[in-house]
Amino acid sequence: MIRFGKVEIENFLSIGNVSIDFSNRGLVAVLGPNGAGKSSLVVDSILYGLYGLTEKYGNERDKVINRFVGKDCHIHIPITVDGVNVEIDSYRGHHKFKDEVLLKIDGKDSRGRTNQYTWDKIVKILDMDAIGFQNSIIFGQSMSQYAGLPDAQQKAIVERLLGCSWIPKAYELAKTSSFELTKELVLIADRFDVLDGKIEKIKTDIDFYTAKYTDFEGERAKKIKEVLAGIKELKSTKVLEKEIKEYQDKISTNEALVDGQVQLSVDIRKLDLEINGFEVKNTAVVADMAKLNKKIANLAETKIADDLRCDICGQTITNESVEDFVKHLNSELELKKTETYEYKIKIKARKEERQPLLDEQTNLQKLEQNNRLLVSALNKAKTVISIVDKENARVEERNENCHKRVNEIKKETNTYQDSIDKLKKEMLPLSEEKDKLTVEYKTKKADLPYHEFIVEFYSNRGFKSFLIESVIPAMNDYAATYSHALGGKFDITFSPQKQLKTKGEVREKFNVEVFNRQGAEVYEGNSNGERRAIDAVVLFVLGELASNRLNKRVSILILDDVFEKLDDETCNSIIKVLKMMSVPKGMREEEYQDLPERESVFVLTHLESLKSQFDNKIQIRRDHNGFTTIEEN
């Protein structure tokens, strides 16, 4: 339960400085002429203090400052919410607090970082916003004549009371969104067709240039093949090179051996000279031996002359000494024999020493002859390889020319590739756009059932119809309760449908059906006074409808000029109902036990004729300075 205490008001609209207690007041009449400030005192002060709004100016907050003072606007509202003490101070143009909105919960500063944060906190504390608050505690003239209003106005009132006045707007937004989505899908499909056409045209062109490209490359390959046919393999010289290497290795080896032949010839020549020297000397010794043998022979046959002398020692040889002389000659002959024997030994030794040298010389001469043959073969091989190299050089030159020609052919520009690349480049953003559109189309297409569901949900057949149908039983119960409290003359029922007279069709509509037990069967058939009584029942039912939407009930009820054009009987009946609502159920008369309970009921009216019907009254006037003043009794 939300209970209001004593509200203090300073420099607000036409009010200078007054206070009004909203706690446990019972039924209170707020009397005064039009323009005196009744609504400012009871309605706007609470709306602005809680939500920063007024019925007349909305959220144009600077306009709430009393124009005669021009500053220091302040509203203090103490309330209890389920036993929690809450104090709200709303300032505007204040010399100290500027435009602050202060909030205390059980004495603790609980304001937000900004005024909007503070107002949001107040909404959470009360568990109702400004619209819910107005609908549940403030009943005005528009609600008091509901049954006789046109369909559109009835519909607007019910939607506002049910808190679903936003649904038609949501329905229109949903329809617009669904239409826009469908339109987008059509546009995407159209764009998709355009892209398809462009892409297919480009693909056709690419296929054409690809065929041209393939023909060009085929002709290029044919030319290259013809040129490559003129390329010959080089003759291999590996075998000849191997032979030359073998010849060169053998020649080098032989030359290394033959190089020792000079020294060998020198050694043989030296031995030959020695042998010749020994042979000459031996020949001379042999000659000497022959001479000695001849002399010996001659000495034996002839007479020695007186003047014969020895050739060796120079002694004179006599007949007496001839024998000795012969002996001497034989001795000399033996020496010569020994000498010649020694020469023969030396000659033999030298020849034996020379023979291996001669054998080696013979072998070297054979090697030299073989080298000459190897050199001849080497030169022949070199000649052959030179011929092959020249032929290979000519082949290489021809091959190189062929390769150059192949490279030239390969470098020939296939202009069709540029056309293909250009077309692919042109097609790429189109394909990317197409892919993107495909994803977008699928996504939006998948969203379409959801949008259609939302349209249906917000339509008259959707959530709103469900909401209305869900409250109909309770409203009919309240209608029966209030109708009974007002005399029980009328059976009033609410229906979510209305049957059209012309075609017999049923239309979705929050319809009020009225049956007068003593008269007409429809609302329009009743007298003005009866219609006003019916309006009163509907007024209370709609009020309960608004109150029951809220999680918390409010201790006060405000009726703003709802008694206009009501007859005395109906006014008295309504005032009786209001009195019973403002007292505890234990103190009520039996027929009023089912009425809801309100601790304070404020009736705002300019009708002085009603003054006597109220025990508690607040008189509202404007003083000579234009300020609203109040007088309570």
C-alpha positions as CSV (number, residue, x, y, z in Angstrom):
1,M,0.0,0.0,0.0
2,I,1.2,3.5,-0.9
3,R,0.0,6.1,1.7
4,F,0.4,9.9,1.3
5,G,1.1,12.3,4.2
6,K,0.9,16.0,4.4
7,V,2.1,17.6,1.1
8,E,3.7,21.1,1.4
9,I,3.5,23.3,-1.7
10,E,5.4,26.6,-2.2
11,N,5.3,28.9,-5.3
12,F,3.8,26.2,-7.5
13,L,1.6,27.3,-10.4
14,S,-1.0,29.6,-8.8
15,I,-0.2,28.4,-5.3
16,G,1.8,30.6,-3.0
17,N,2.5,28.6,0.2
18,V,0.0,26.0,1.4
19,S,-0.1,22.4,2.7
20,I,-2.7,19.6,2.3
21,D,-2.9,16.4,4.3
22,F,-3.8,13.3,2.2
23,S,-3.7,10.8,5.0
24,N,-6.9,9.1,6.3
25,R,-9.1,12.0,5.3
26,G,-12.2,10.0,4.4
27,L,-14.4,11.7,1.8
28,V,-13.3,15.3,1.1
29,A,-14.8,17.8,-1.3
30,V,-12.4,20.3,-2.9
31,L,-14.7,23.1,-3.9
32,G,-14.0,26.2,-5.9
33,P,-14.8,27.9,-9.2
34,N,-13.0,26.9,-12.4
35,G,-9.5,28.3,-12.5
36,A,-9.2,28.6,-8.7
37,G,-6.4,26.0,-8.6
38,K,-8.3,22.8,-7.5
39,S,-6.3,20.6,-9.9
40,S,-3.1,22.4,-9.2
41,L,-3.5,21.7,-5.5
42,V,-4.6,18.1,-5.5
43,V,-3.5,16.6,-8.9
44,D,-0.6,18.5,-10.4
45,S,1.3,19.0,-7.1
46,I,1.5,15.2,-6.6
47,L,2.3,14.5,-10.3
48,Y,5.0,17.0,-10.3
49,G,6.4,16.1,-6.9
50,L,6.7,12.4,-7.9
51,Y,7.4,12.5,-11.6
52,G,8.3,16.0,-12.6
53,L,5.1,16.3,-14.8
54,T,1.9,18.2,-14.8
55,E,-1.4,17.5,-16.7
56,K,-1.3,21.0,-18.3
57,Y,2.4,21.5,-19.1
58,G,3.7,18.0,-19.3
59,N,7.5,18.1,-18.7
60,E,7.8,21.9,-19.4
61,R,9.1,22.3,-15.8
62,D,10.0,25.9,-15.8
63,K,6.3,26.8,-16.3
64,V,5.4,25.3,-12.9
65,I,7.1,28.2,-11.0
66,N,4.5,30.7,-9.7
67,R,4.6,33.6,-12.1
68,F,4.1,36.2,-9.5
69,V,7.1,35.1,-7.5
70,G,9.2,33.7,-10.3
71,K,11.4,31.5,-8.1
72,D,11.7,29.1,-5.1
73,C,9.2,26.5,-6.3
74,H,9.2,23.6,-3.9
75,I,6.9,20.5,-3.3
76,H,7.5,18.2,-0.3
77,I,5.7,14.8,-0.4
78,P,6.0,12.3,2.5
79,I,4.8,8.8,1.7
80,T,5.0,5.3,3.1
81,V,5.5,2.4,0.7
82,D,4.8,-0.9,2.4
83,G,5.9,0.5,5.7
84,V,9.1,2.2,4.3
85,N,9.2,6.0,4.8
86,V,10.0,8.0,1.7
87,E,10.4,11.7,1.4
88,I,10.5,13.6,-1.9
89,D,11.5,17.2,-2.4
90,S,11.2,18.7,-5.9
91,Y,12.6,22.1,-6.5
92,R,12.5,24.4,-9.5
93,G,14.3,27.7,-9.7
94,H,15.1,27.6,-6.0
95,H,17.7,30.0,-4.6
96,K,19.4,27.2,-2.7
97,F,18.5,23.9,-4.3
98,K,18.2,25.1,-7.9
99,D,16.3,22.4,-9.8
100,E,17.2,19.5,-7.6
101,V,15.0,16.5,-6.9
102,L,15.9,15.0,-3.5
103,L,15.0,11.5,-2.3
104,K,15.2,10.1,1.2
105,I,14.4,6.5,2.2
106,D,14.1,6.0,5.9
107,G,16.0,9.3,6.4
108,K,18.9,8.3,4.1
109,D,19.8,10.4,1.1
110,S,19.0,8.1,-1.9
111,R,18.9,10.5,-4.8
112,G,20.4,9.5,-8.2
113,R,23.3,11.1,-10.1
114,T,20.8,13.2,-12.0
115,N,17.1,14.2,-11.6
116,Q,16.1,11.6,-14.2
117,Y,17.9,8.9,-12.2
118,T,16.0,10.1,-9.1
119,W,12.6,10.0,-10.9
120,D,13.5,6.5,-12.2
121,K,14.2,5.5,-8.6
122,I,10.8,6.8,-7.5
123,V,9.1,4.8,-10.3
124,K,10.8,1.7,-9.0
125,I,9.9,2.5,-5.4
126,L,6.2,3.1,-6.2
127,D,6.3,0.3,-8.8
128,M,4.3,2.5,-11.1
129,D,5.0,5.2,-13.7
130,A,3.1,8.5,-14.1
131,I,0.5,7.1,-16.5
132,G,-0.3,4.2,-14.2
133,F,-0.5,6.6,-11.3
134,Q,-2.9,8.9,-13.1
135,N,-5.1,6.1,-14.4
136,S,-5.4,4.4,-11.0
137,I,-6.2,7.4,-8.7
138,I,-7.4,10.3,-10.9
139,F,-10.8,9.9,-12.5
140,G,-11.8,12.7,-14.9
141,Q,-14.8,13.7,-17.1
142,S,-13.6,11.7,-20.1
143,M,-14.0,8.5,-18.0
144,S,-17.3,9.5,-16.5
145,Q,-19.1,9.5,-19.8
146,Y,-17.4,6.4,-21.3
147,A,-20.5,4.5,-22.3
148,G,-21.8,7.3,-24.5
149,L,-18.5,8.1,-26.1
150,P,-17.7,7.2,-29.7
151,D,-15.9,3.9,-30.4
152,A,-12.5,5.6,-30.9
153,Q,-12.6,7.5,-27.6
154,Q,-13.8,4.4,-25.7
155,K,-11.0,2.4,-27.3
156,A,-8.4,5.1,-26.3
157,I,-9.6,5.2,-22.7
158,V,-9.5,1.4,-22.3
159,E,-6.1,1.1,-23.9
160,R,-4.8,3.9,-21.6
161,L,-6.3,2.2,-18.5
162,L,-4.9,-1.1,-19.4
163,G,-1.5,0.4,-20.0
164,C,-1.6,-0.7,-23.6
165,S,-2.1,2.6,-25.4
166,W,1.3,2.0,-26.9
167,I,0.1,-1.2,-28.6
168,P,-1.6,0.6,-31.6
169,K,1.6,2.5,-32.1
170,A,3.6,-0.7,-31.8
171,Y,1.2,-2.3,-34.2
172,E,1.7,0.5,-36.8
173,L,5.5,0.3,-36.2
174,A,5.3,-3.5,-36.6
175,K,3.2,-3.2,-39.8
176,T,5.6,-0.5,-41.1
177,S,8.6,-2.7,-40.1
178,S,7.0,-5.8,-41.8
179,F,6.1,-3.7,-44.9
180,E,9.6,-2.3,-45.0
181,L,11.1,-5.8,-44.6
182,T,8.9,-7.1,-47.4
183,K,9.8,-4.1,-49.5
184,E,13.5,-4.7,-48.8
185,L,13.1,-8.4,-49.8
186,V,11.5,-7.3,-53.1
187,L,14.2,-4.7,-53.6
188,I,16.9,-7.3,-52.8
189,A,15.2,-9.8,-55.2
190,D,15.1,-7.1,-57.9
191,R,18.7,-6.2,-57.3
192,F,19.5,-9.8,-57.3
193,D,17.9,-10.2,-60.7
194,V,19.8,-7.2,-62.0
195,L,23.1,-8.6,-60.6
196,D,22.3,-12.0,-62.1
197,G,21.8,-10.5,-65.5
198,K,25.0,-8.5,-65.3
199,I,27.0,-11.5,-64.0
200,E,25.6,-13.8,-66.6
201,K,26.5,-11.3,-69.3
202,I,30.0,-11.0,-67.9
203,K,30.3,-14.8,-67.7
204,T,29.3,-15.1,-71.4
205,D,31.9,-12.6,-72.3
206,I,34.5,-14.4,-70.1
207,D,33.6,-17.7,-71.9
208,F,34.0,-16.0,-75.3
209,Y,37.4,-14.5,-74.4
210,T,38.4,-17.7,-72.6
211,A,37.9,-19.6,-75.9
212,K,39.9,-17.0,-77.7
213,Y,42.6,-17.2,-75.0
214,T,42.6,-21.0,-75.4
215,D,43.0,-20.7,-79.2
216,F,45.8,-18.3,-78.8
217,E,47.6,-20.5,-76.3
218,G,47.1,-23.5,-78.6
219,E,48.6,-21.7,-81.5
220,R,51.5,-20.6,-79.2
221,A,52.1,-24.2,-78.1
222,K,52.0,-25.3,-81.8
223,K,54.7,-22.7,-82.7
224,I,56.8,-23.6,-79.7
225,K,56.6,-27.3,-80.7
226,E,57.7,-26.5,-84.2
227,V,60.6,-24.5,-83.0
228,L,61.6,-27.1,-80.4
229,A,61.6,-29.7,-83.2
230,G,64.7,-27.9,-84.6
231,I,66.7,-28.4,-81.4
232,K,69.3,-31.2,-81.6
233,E,71.1,-32.9,-78.8
234,L,74.9,-32.2,-78.4
235,K,77.3,-35.0,-79.2
236,S,78.9,-36.4,-76.1
237,T,82.6,-36.1,-75.8
238,K,82.8,-37.9,-72.5
239,V,84.4,-41.1,-74.1
240,L,87.0,-39.0,-76.0
241,E,87.7,-36.9,-72.9
242,K,88.2,-40.1,-70.9
243,E,90.6,-41.5,-73.6
244,I,92.5,-38.2,-73.7
245,K,92.7,-38.3,-69.9
246,E,94.0,-41.8,-70.0
247,Y,96.5,-40.9,-72.8
248,Q,97.7,-37.9,-70.9
249,D,98.1,-39.9,-67.7
250,K,100.1,-42.6,-69.5
251,I,102.2,-40.1,-71.4
252,S,102.9,-38.2,-68.1
253,T,103.9,-41.5,-66.5
254,N,106.1,-42.5,-69.4
255,E,107.7,-39.0,-69.6
256,A,108.5,-39.2,-66.0
257,L,110.4,-42.5,-66.7
258,V,112.0,-41.3,-70.0
259,D,113.3,-38.2,-68.2
260,G,115.8,-40.5,-66.5
261,Q,117.2,-41.8,-69.9
262,V,119.7,-38.9,-70.2
263,Q,121.3,-39.7,-66.9
264,L,121.3,-43.4,-67.9
265,S,123.1,-42.6,-71.2
266,V,125.6,-40.6,-69.3
267,D,126.2,-43.5,-66.9
268,I,126.5,-45.9,-69.9
269,R,128.8,-43.6,-71.8
270,K,131.0,-43.3,-68.7
271,L,131.1,-47.1,-68.4
272,D,131.8,-47.3,-72.2
273,L,134.7,-44.9,-71.9
274,E,136.1,-46.8,-69.0
275,I,135.8,-50.1,-70.9
276,N,137.4,-48.6,-74.0
277,G,140.2,-47.2,-71.8
278,F,140.7,-50.6,-70.2
279,E,140.6,-52.3,-73.6
280,V,143.1,-49.8,-75.1
281,K,145.4,-50.3,-72.2
282,N,144.9,-54.1,-72.4
283,T,145.7,-54.0,-76.1
284,A,148.9,-52.1,-75.3
285,V,149.8,-54.6,-72.6
286,V,149.1,-57.5,-75.1
287,A,151.3,-55.7,-77.6
288,D,153.9,-55.4,-75.0
289,M,153.6,-59.1,-74.2
290,A,154.0,-59.9,-77.9
291,K,157.1,-57.8,-78.1
292,L,158.4,-59.6,-75.0
293,N,157.6,-63.0,-76.4
294,K,159.4,-62.0,-79.6
295,K,162.4,-60.8,-77.8
296,I,162.6,-63.9,-75.7
297,A,162.3,-66.0,-78.9
298,N,164.9,-63.9,-80.6
299,L,167.3,-64.2,-77.7
300,A,167.2,-67.9,-77.9
301,E,168.1,-67.9,-81.6
302,T,170.6,-65.1,-82.1
303,K,173.8,-63.9,-80.6
304,I,173.7,-61.1,-78.4
305,A,175.2,-57.9,-79.7
306,D,177.6,-56.0,-77.6
307,D,175.4,-53.0,-77.6
308,L,172.1,-54.7,-76.7
309,R,170.3,-53.0,-73.9
310,C,167.1,-53.9,-71.9
311,D,164.1,-51.9,-73.0
312,I,162.8,-51.9,-69.6
313,C,165.7,-51.2,-67.2
314,G,168.2,-50.0,-69.8
315,Q,170.9,-52.4,-68.7
316,T,173.3,-53.8,-71.2
317,I,172.6,-57.3,-72.2
318,T,175.5,-59.7,-72.6
319,N,175.6,-63.3,-73.6
320,E,176.4,-64.1,-70.1
321,S,173.4,-62.2,-68.9
322,V,171.0,-63.3,-71.6
323,E,169.5,-66.0,-69.4
324,D,169.0,-63.6,-66.7
325,F,167.7,-61.2,-69.2
326,V,165.2,-63.8,-70.4
327,K,164.2,-64.5,-66.9
328,H,163.8,-60.8,-66.5
329,L,161.7,-60.7,-69.7
330,N,159.6,-63.6,-68.5
331,S,159.2,-61.8,-65.3
332,E,158.1,-58.8,-67.2
333,L,155.8,-61.0,-69.3
334,E,154.2,-62.4,-66.2
335,L,153.6,-58.9,-64.9
336,K,152.0,-58.0,-68.3
337,K,149.9,-61.1,-68.1
338,T,148.8,-60.1,-64.6
339,E,148.1,-56.6,-65.8
340,T,146.1,-57.7,-68.8
341,Y,144.2,-60.2,-66.6
342,E,143.3,-57.3,-64.3
343,Y,142.2,-55.2,-67.3
344,K,140.0,-58.0,-68.5
345,I,138.5,-58.4,-65.0
346,K,137.8,-54.6,-64.9
347,I,136.4,-54.7,-68.5
348,K,134.1,-57.6,-67.5
349,A,133.1,-55.9,-64.3
350,R,132.3,-52.7,-66.2
351,K,130.4,-54.6,-68.9
352,E,128.4,-56.4,-66.2
353,E,127.7,-53.1,-64.6
354,R,126.7,-51.6,-68.0
355,Q,124.4,-54.5,-69.0
356,P,121.4,-53.6,-66.7
357,L,121.8,-50.1,-67.8
358,L,121.7,-51.1,-71.4
359,D,118.6,-53.3,-70.7
360,E,117.0,-50.3,-68.9
361,Q,117.9,-48.1,-71.8
362,T,116.3,-50.5,-74.2
363,N,113.1,-50.5,-72.1
364,L,113.1,-46.7,-72.0
365,Q,113.5,-46.6,-75.7
366,K,110.5,-48.8,-76.0
367,L,108.6,-46.5,-73.7
368,E,109.7,-43.5,-75.7
369,Q,108.4,-45.3,-78.9
370,N,105.1,-46.1,-77.1
371,N,104.9,-42.4,-76.0
372,R,105.2,-41.3,-79.5
373,L,102.3,-43.6,-80.4
374,L,100.3,-42.3,-77.4
375,V,101.0,-38.7,-78.4
376,S,99.8,-39.5,-81.9
377,A,96.7,-41.1,-80.6
378,L,96.2,-38.2,-78.2
379,N,96.5,-35.7,-81.0
380,K,94.1,-37.7,-83.1
381,A,91.6,-37.8,-80.2
382,K,92.0,-34.0,-79.7
383,T,91.4,-33.5,-83.3
384,V,88.2,-35.5,-83.2
385,I,87.0,-33.8,-80.0
386,S,87.8,-30.4,-81.7
387,I,85.6,-31.4,-84.6
388,V,82.8,-32.5,-82.3
389,D,83.2,-29.3,-80.2
390,K,82.9,-27.2,-83.4
391,E,79.8,-29.2,-84.4
392,N,78.4,-28.9,-80.9
393,A,79.0,-25.1,-81.0
394,R,77.1,-24.9,-84.2
395,V,74.3,-27.0,-82.7
396,E,74.3,-24.9,-79.5
397,E,74.0,-21.7,-81.6
398,R,71.1,-23.2,-83.4
399,N,69.6,-24.4,-80.2
400,E,70.1,-21.0,-78.5
401,N,68.3,-19.4,-81.4
402,C,65.5,-21.8,-81.1
403,H,65.2,-21.1,-77.3
404,K,65.3,-17.4,-78.0
405,R,62.5,-17.9,-80.5
406,V,60.6,-20.0,-78.0
407,N,61.0,-17.2,-75.4
408,E,59.9,-14.6,-77.9
409,I,56.8,-16.8,-78.6
410,K,56.2,-17.2,-74.9
411,K,56.5,-13.4,-74.3
412,E,53.9,-12.7,-77.0
413,T,51.0,-11.1,-75.1
414,N,47.8,-12.9,-75.0
415,T,45.6,-9.8,-75.1
416,Y,42.5,-11.9,-74.3
417,Q,43.8,-12.5,-70.7
418,D,43.6,-8.8,-70.1
419,S,40.0,-8.8,-71.2
420,I,39.3,-11.8,-69.0
421,D,41.0,-10.2,-66.0
422,K,39.1,-7.0,-66.6
423,L,35.8,-8.8,-66.8
424,K,36.6,-10.9,-63.6
425,K,37.5,-7.7,-61.8
426,E,34.3,-6.2,-63.0
427,M,32.4,-9.3,-61.9
428,L,34.0,-9.6,-58.4
429,P,32.2,-6.7,-56.7
430,L,28.9,-7.9,-58.3
431,S,29.5,-11.4,-57.0
432,E,30.4,-10.1,-53.6
433,E,27.3,-8.0,-53.6
434,K,25.3,-10.9,-54.7
435,D,26.7,-13.2,-52.0
436,K,26.1,-10.4,-49.4
437,L,22.5,-10.0,-50.7
438,T,22.0,-13.7,-50.6
439,V,22.9,-13.8,-46.9
440,E,20.9,-10.6,-46.3
441,Y,17.9,-12.0,-48.1
442,K,18.0,-15.3,-46.2
443,T,18.4,-13.5,-42.9
444,K,15.5,-11.1,-43.7
445,K,13.4,-13.9,-45.2
446,A,14.0,-15.8,-41.9
447,D,12.9,-12.7,-40.0
448,L,9.7,-12.3,-42.0
449,P,7.6,-14.8,-40.0
450,Y,8.8,-13.1,-36.8
451,H,7.6,-9.7,-38.1
452,E,4.3,-11.2,-39.3
453,F,3.9,-12.7,-35.8
454,I,4.7,-9.4,-34.2
455,V,2.1,-7.7,-36.5
456,E,-0.5,-10.3,-35.5
457,F,0.6,-10.0,-31.8
458,Y,0.0,-6.2,-31.7
459,S,-3.2,-6.4,-33.8
460,N,-6.6,-6.2,-32.3
461,R,-6.8,-9.9,-32.4
462,G,-3.5,-10.4,-30.6
463,F,-2.1,-9.4,-27.2
464,K,-4.5,-6.5,-26.7
465,S,-7.5,-8.7,-27.3
466,F,-6.1,-11.3,-24.9
467,L,-5.4,-8.6,-22.3
468,I,-9.0,-7.2,-22.6
469,E,-10.6,-10.7,-22.5
470,S,-8.5,-11.5,-19.4
471,V,-9.9,-8.5,-17.4
472,I,-13.5,-8.9,-18.6
473,P,-14.6,-11.3,-15.8
474,A,-13.2,-9.0,-13.1
475,M,-14.7,-5.9,-14.7
476,N,-18.2,-7.6,-14.9
477,D,-17.8,-8.5,-11.2
478,Y,-17.0,-4.8,-10.4
479,A,-19.8,-3.6,-12.6
480,A,-22.3,-5.9,-10.6
481,T,-20.9,-4.6,-7.3
482,Y,-21.1,-0.9,-8.2
483,S,-24.5,-1.3,-10.0
484,H,-25.8,-2.9,-6.8
485,A,-24.3,-0.1,-4.7
486,L,-26.0,2.4,-6.9
487,G,-29.4,0.8,-6.6
488,G,-29.2,-2.3,-8.6
489,K,-31.4,-0.9,-11.5
490,F,-28.9,-1.7,-14.2
491,D,-27.3,-4.8,-15.5
492,I,-24.0,-3.7,-17.0
493,T,-21.6,-6.1,-18.7
494,F,-18.4,-5.6,-20.7
495,S,-17.7,-7.5,-23.9
496,P,-14.6,-7.6,-26.1
497,Q,-16.9,-7.8,-29.2
498,K,-19.8,-5.9,-30.7
499,Q,-22.3,-7.2,-33.3
500,L,-22.8,-4.8,-36.1
501,K,-26.5,-4.0,-36.9
502,T,-26.2,-3.9,-40.7
503,K,-24.4,-7.1,-41.6
504,G,-24.6,-9.1,-38.4
505,E,-20.8,-9.2,-38.3
506,V,-18.9,-9.3,-35.0
507,R,-16.2,-6.6,-34.6
508,E,-13.4,-6.7,-32.0
509,K,-14.3,-3.9,-29.6
510,F,-14.4,-3.2,-25.9
511,N,-18.1,-2.9,-25.8
512,V,-20.4,-1.9,-22.8
513,E,-23.8,-3.6,-22.8
514,V,-26.5,-2.0,-20.6
515,F,-29.9,-3.5,-19.6
516,N,-32.3,-1.3,-17.6
517,R,-34.5,-3.6,-15.6
518,Q,-37.1,-0.9,-15.6
519,G,-36.6,0.5,-19.1
520,A,-34.4,0.4,-22.2
521,E,-32.2,-2.5,-23.2
522,V,-29.5,-0.3,-24.7
523,Y,-27.5,2.7,-23.3
524,E,-28.9,5.2,-25.8
525,G,-32.5,4.3,-24.8
526,N,-32.1,5.5,-21.2
527,S,-32.8,9.0,-19.9
528,N,-30.0,11.5,-19.4
529,G,-30.0,10.9,-15.6
530,E,-30.0,7.1,-16.1
531,R,-27.2,7.4,-18.6
532,R,-25.2,9.4,-16.0
533,A,-25.8,6.7,-13.4
534,I,-24.6,4.1,-15.9
535,D,-21.6,6.3,-16.6
536,A,-20.8,6.4,-12.8
537,V,-20.8,2.6,-12.7
538,V,-18.5,2.4,-15.7
539,L,-16.3,5.1,-14.2
540,F,-15.7,3.1,-11.0
541,V,-15.1,-0.1,-13.0
542,L,-12.6,1.6,-15.2
543,G,-10.9,3.0,-12.1
544,E,-10.7,-0.5,-10.6
545,L,-9.3,-1.8,-13.9
546,A,-6.5,0.7,-13.7
547,S,-5.8,0.1,-10.1
548,N,-5.7,-3.7,-10.5
549,R,-3.0,-3.3,-13.1
550,L,-0.6,-2.0,-10.4
551,N,1.3,-4.2,-8.0
552,K,0.6,-1.7,-5.2
553,R,-2.7,0.0,-4.3
554,V,-2.7,3.7,-3.5
555,S,-4.6,5.0,-0.4
556,I,-6.1,8.0,-2.2
557,L,-8.7,8.4,-5.0
558,I,-9.3,11.7,-6.9
559,L,-12.4,12.5,-8.9
560,D,-12.0,15.6,-11.0
561,D,-15.3,17.2,-12.1
562,V,-17.2,13.9,-12.6
563,F,-20.5,15.2,-11.2
564,E,-21.2,17.5,-14.2
565,K,-24.8,16.9,-15.6
566,L,-25.7,14.3,-13.0
567,D,-29.1,14.5,-11.4
568,D,-29.4,14.8,-7.6
569,E,-30.4,11.1,-7.1
570,T,-27.4,9.9,-9.0
571,C,-25.1,12.4,-7.2
572,N,-26.3,11.3,-3.8
573,S,-25.9,7.6,-4.7
574,I,-22.3,8.2,-6.0
575,I,-21.4,10.2,-2.9
576,K,-22.8,7.4,-0.7
577,V,-20.6,4.9,-2.5
578,L,-17.6,7.2,-2.1
579,K,-18.3,7.5,1.6
580,M,-18.5,3.8,2.0
581,M,-15.2,3.3,0.1
582,S,-13.4,5.7,2.4
583,V,-14.3,3.9,5.6
584,P,-13.1,0.5,6.8
585,K,-15.2,-2.5,5.7
586,G,-16.2,-3.3,9.2
587,M,-17.9,0.1,9.5
588,R,-19.9,-0.2,6.2
589,E,-23.4,-1.1,5.5
590,E,-24.0,-4.6,4.3
591,E,-24.6,-3.8,0.6
592,Y,-21.3,-1.9,0.4
593,Q,-19.0,-4.6,1.8
594,D,-17.6,-5.6,-1.6
595,L,-16.5,-2.1,-2.5
596,P,-12.7,-1.5,-2.6
597,E,-11.2,0.5,0.2
598,R,-9.7,4.0,-0.2
599,E,-8.4,5.9,2.9
600,S,-8.9,9.3,1.3
601,V,-11.2,10.2,-1.5
602,F,-11.0,13.8,-2.9
603,V,-13.9,15.1,-5.1
604,L,-12.9,18.2,-7.1
605,T,-16.0,20.1,-8.2
606,H,-17.1,23.7,-8.9
607,L,-20.7,22.7,-8.1
608,E,-21.7,24.6,-4.9
609,S,-24.9,22.5,-4.7
610,L,-22.8,19.5,-3.6
611,K,-21.3,21.3,-0.7
612,S,-23.8,20.1,1.8
613,Q,-23.3,16.5,0.9
614,F,-19.7,16.5,2.4
615,D,-18.6,16.6,6.0
616,N,-15.0,17.3,5.1
617,K,-14.5,20.3,2.7
618,I,-11.6,22.3,1.3
619,Q,-12.6,25.6,-0.1
620,I,-10.3,26.9,-2.9
621,R,-10.2,30.6,-3.9
622,R,-7.9,33.1,-5.6
623,D,-7.0,36.2,-3.4
624,H,-6.6,39.7,-4.8
625,N,-3.0,39.0,-5.7
626,G,-3.9,35.9,-7.8
627,F,-2.6,33.3,-5.3
628,T,-4.6,30.2,-4.6
629,T,-5.7,30.0,-1.0
630,I,-7.4,27.1,0.8
631,E,-9.8,27.0,3.7
632,E,-10.6,23.6,5.4
633,N,-13.5,22.7,7.7
